[in-house]
Amino acid sequence: MESPMSNAVHPQPAADSLEQLCSRLLRISTVGDIHDALLVINELNAHSLIDQFPEQIYIKDRRSRFVLANASTARSHNLASATNLLGKTDFDFFEQDAAEALFLAEQLVMSSGGPMVDLEHLMDFGGRLRWMQSTKTPLRDQDGRIVGLIGISRDITERKRQDDLRRGHARLLDMVARSRPLDQVLHALVALVEEELDDLTAAVLLLEEGSERLRYAAALGLPEAYRAEIDGVDIGPRAGACGTAAWRREPVICSDVLNDPLWENVRHLPLQFGFRSCWSTPILSAENTVLGTFALYSNAVREPTQMEQEVMAMATDIAGIAIERTRAEVRIHHMAHHDPLTGLPNRTLFWAQFGRAIAEARREARRITVTYIDLDNFKQINDTLGHAAGDDVLRALALRLSHCIRPSDLLVRLGGDEFAIVFSNPGHEQQGSMIARLEELRAAISRPFVLEGEVIEVTCSMGVAFFPDDGDTPEALLAKADNAMYVAKGGGRDRLKVWQQA
């Protein structure tokens, strides 16, 4: 078969620079002149430059057969030389549907006379999925007839990956900004990483506050049994990749779990699930404290690529932001609802909890006991020992009271040296038994405190009211308990009074 390009004259190489030749080749996308195209390509060939282009550069005839191609085009098709492409079509290299889509697009270019510019399409080059951006322009002979096309295709897979990663990054930061629950953010983070990286499993562990253990937080691809095994793993100098990364406060790359000494004590964990390498990075706060770890698991013995390390760095940054944001919100919420000195619920939280307790008691026909507590002569402690000692007494008293009540009871610092307790009476205790229990509580308060070697004695006056006998609202019940407490103070302090007895 005679090529439609066979009559073209091969000119002598010009002295244009590579930049000038590239500019001329790109102008063909709008002009589409075959002679100019061949001039440029022949010049590139003469200078051995066309094969230096990373883009695929090729010319096809009217039947979409390759007439000319550079080395990049050959490499993309797993061919040693571009000459192996000549006379072949995309049907020789791609599956039927993909090849047909390419053929129809090229035939449209040549039949319409209009170029196809910067079309993005996904291609399967022998099992390697690559995103390509292609520009294809019809070529004309000296009489203006379209005799083929020239194509320039560039691999934009990395750009697409970066774009996807940036969009995912933005979505995650938006979730953080909108105060989405931490577990949702971390699961979305793990999903994004596993979508961007091939054949890897991601996991996030959080350092349990006040301990030296890592707790499971997110790992969509890990078997449930493995999640259970790593939940609560101790950090230490030989505690696998994650435990060691948290211990060292630096990334730990274990390329072969089977032979890495860091896994000596826990080697059985990854191996039984087929994991051969694990790379973990500590998640650090702005103050450089450890918040947790982010890890990638692979079934192969290998180290992470540069790209995988970059994704891990991104993931740990976002995880750190999300964890710190959540903990800050928890602290702010706690500060808004708790007394800063004792850590007990404040009035705002107490009224809400008190209201729910009454609603439940009314529904279940239970009694509630409300106790108002005021320390006797507390001012003398501040005056003689100082306000710092007084604060220590209040903190110690709050701790002692919290140990004397049940989880279902409510304890609040109302202000100053005044406290209140709401007993939910789940066992339907009678009034007499509750008063005996309160006398025991008052005796516990009166036990001396030893603070910094100083023995401090504190007594209290207590007032008591009962639901539903003495009221059916938090305000009414607390007011009557308060009145009863003042009666106790007026009667000599260090005693308990019930509203009905007051």
Secondary structure as the mmCIF struct_conf table of DSSP 4:
data_model
#
loop_
_struct_conf.conf_type_id
_struct_conf.id
_struct_conf.beg_label_comp_id
_struct_conf.beg_label_asym_id
_struct_conf.beg_label_seq_id
_struct_conf.end_label_comp_id
_struct_conf.end_label_asym_id
_struct_conf.end_label_seq_id
TURN_TY1_P TURN_TY1_P1 PRO A 4 ASN A 7
HELX_LH_PP_P HELX_LH_PP_P1 PRO A 11 ALA A 14
HELX_RH_AL_P HELX_RH_AL_P1 LEU A 18 VAL A 31
STRN STRN1 ASP A 33 ASP A 33
HELX_RH_AL_P HELX_RH_AL_P2 ILE A 34 ALA A 46
TURN_TY1_P TURN_TY1_P2 HIS A 47 SER A 48
HELX_RH_3T_P HELX_RH_3T_P1 ILE A 50 GLN A 52
BEND BEND1 PRO A 54 GLU A 55
STRN STRN2 GLN A 56 ASP A 61
TURN_TY1_P TURN_TY1_P3 ARG A 62 ARG A 63
STRN STRN3 PHE A 66 ALA A 69
HELX_RH_AL_P HELX_RH_AL_P3 ALA A 71 SER A 76
TURN_TY1_P TURN_TY1_P4 HIS A 77 ASN A 78
BEND BEND2 ALA A 80 ALA A 80
HELX_RH_3T_P HELX_RH_3T_P2 ALA A 82 LEU A 85
TURN_TY1_P TURN_TY1_P5 LEU A 86 GLY A 87
HELX_RH_3T_P HELX_RH_3T_P3 ASP A 90 ASP A 92
TURN_TY1_P TURN_TY1_P6 PHE A 93 PHE A 93
BEND BEND3 PHE A 94 PHE A 94
HELX_RH_AL_P HELX_RH_AL_P4 GLN A 96 SER A 112
STRN STRN4 MET A 116 PHE A 125
TURN_TY1_P TURN_TY1_P7 GLY A 126 GLY A 127
STRN STRN5 ARG A 128 ARG A 140
TURN_TY1_P TURN_TY1_P8 GLN A 142 ASP A 143
BEND BEND4 GLY A 144 GLY A 144
STRN STRN6 ILE A 146 ASP A 155
HELX_RH_AL_P HELX_RH_AL_P5 THR A 157 ALA A 177
TURN_TY1_P TURN_TY1_P9 ARG A 178 SER A 179
HELX_RH_AL_P HELX_RH_AL_P6 LEU A 182 GLU A 196
BEND BEND5 LEU A 197 LEU A 197
TURN_TY1_P TURN_TY1_P10 ASP A 198 ASP A 199
STRN STRN7 THR A 201 LEU A 207
HELX_LH_PP_P HELX_LH_PP_P2 GLU A 208 GLU A 208
TURN_TY1_P TURN_TY1_P11 GLU A 209 GLY A 210
BEND BEND6 SER A 211 GLU A 212
STRN STRN8 ARG A 213 ALA A 218
TURN_TY1_P TURN_TY1_P12 LEU A 220 GLY A 221
BEND BEND7 LEU A 222 LEU A 222
HELX_RH_AL_P HELX_RH_AL_P7 GLU A 224 ILE A 230
TURN_TY1_P TURN_TY1_P13 ASP A 231 GLY A 232
STRN STRN9 VAL A 233 ASP A 234
HELX_LH_PP_P HELX_LH_PP_P3 ILE A 235 ILE A 235
BEND BEND8 GLY A 236 GLY A 236
TURN_TY1_P TURN_TY1_P14 PRO A 237 ARG A 238
BEND BEND9 ALA A 239 ALA A 239
HELX_RH_AL_P HELX_RH_AL_P8 GLY A 240 ARG A 248
TURN_TY1_P TURN_TY1_P15 ARG A 249 ARG A 249
BEND BEND10 GLU A 250 GLU A 250
STRN STRN10 VAL A 252 CYS A 254
BEND BEND11 SER A 255 SER A 255
TURN_TY1_P TURN_TY1_P16 VAL A 257 ASN A 259
HELX_RH_3T_P HELX_RH_3T_P4 PRO A 261 TRP A 263
TURN_TY1_P TURN_TY1_P17 GLU A 264 ARG A 267
HELX_RH_AL_P HELX_RH_AL_P9 HIS A 268 LEU A 271
TURN_TY1_P TURN_TY1_P18 GLN A 272 GLY A 274
STRN STRN11 SER A 277 LEU A 284
TURN_TY1_P TURN_TY1_P19 ALA A 286 GLU A 287
BEND BEND12 ASN A 288 ASN A 288
STRN STRN12 VAL A 290 SER A 298
BEND BEND13 ASN A 299 VAL A 301
HELX_LH_PP_P HELX_LH_PP_P4 GLU A 303 THR A 305
HELX_RH_AL_P HELX_RH_AL_P10 GLN A 306 HIS A 337
STRN STRN13 HIS A 338 HIS A 338
TURN_TY1_P TURN_TY1_P20 PRO A 340 THR A 342
STRN STRN14 PRO A 345 PRO A 345
HELX_RH_AL_P HELX_RH_AL_P11 ARG A 347 GLU A 364
TURN_TY1_P TURN_TY1_P21 ALA A 365 ALA A 365
STRN STRN15 ILE A 368 LEU A 375
TURN_TY1_P TURN_TY1_P22 ASP A 376 ASN A 377
HELX_RH_AL_P HELX_RH_AL_P12 PHE A 378 LEU A 385
HELX_RH_AL_P HELX_RH_AL_P13 HIS A 387 HIS A 403
TURN_TY1_P TURN_TY1_P23 CYS A 404 CYS A 404
BEND BEND14 ILE A 405 ILE A 405
TURN_TY1_P TURN_TY1_P24 PRO A 407 SER A 408
BEND BEND15 ASP A 409 ASP A 409
STRN STRN16 LEU A 410 GLY A 415
TURN_TY1_P TURN_TY1_P25 GLY A 416 ASP A 417
STRN STRN17 GLU A 418 PHE A 423
TURN_TY1_P TURN_TY1_P26 PRO A 426 GLY A 427
HELX_RH_AL_P HELX_RH_AL_P14 GLN A 431 SER A 446
BEND BEND16 ARG A 447 ARG A 447
HELX_LH_PP_P HELX_LH_PP_P5 PRO A 448 PRO A 448
STRN STRN18 PHE A 449 LEU A 451
TURN_TY1_P TURN_TY1_P27 GLU A 452 GLY A 453
STRN STRN19 GLU A 454 ILE A 456
STRN STRN20 CYS A 460 PHE A 467
TURN_TY1_P TURN_TY1_P28 PRO A 468 ASP A 469
BEND BEND17 ASP A 470 ASP A 470
BEND BEND18 ASP A 472 THR A 473
HELX_RH_AL_P HELX_RH_AL_P15 PRO A 474 GLY A 490
TURN_TY1_P TURN_TY1_P29 GLY A 491 GLY A 492
BEND BEND19 ARG A 493 ASP A 494
STRN STRN21 LEU A 496 VAL A 498
HELX_RH_3T_P HELX_RH_3T_P5 TRP A 499 GLN A 501
#
